[in-house]
Amino acid sequence: MKLAYHRLVQREVNEAVRWYEDRSEGLGDDFFSKLTAVLNHILANPEGHGFWLGSKTVRRAKLKRFPYAVLYEMRPGKIRVLCVRHDKRRPSYGMDR
């Protein structure tokens, strides 16, 4: 299995890392570390996270310590990361991807 990313995921990650790093030196790196851990967990156990908002295809994996989640779908031969979203954004953010 491999990870594939929606084209906007990199921008979402960069914005979050920058925001946390502006708050406290090293916090952006910690955010990125937690994100990497979640992505590794998704790869190791893609069915280990629940479906999101009643979807039958989109799953959500939450980051530790940070109010963010990764939304993803399992597709033939890959896991498609739809978005890295802040939990306080509008509830449907990322579903249209």
Summary of the structure (lengths in Angstrom):
residues: 97
radius of gyration: 13.0
end to end distance: 20.4
largest distance: 40.2
contacts: 266
relative contact order: 0.21
helix: 37%
strand: 28%
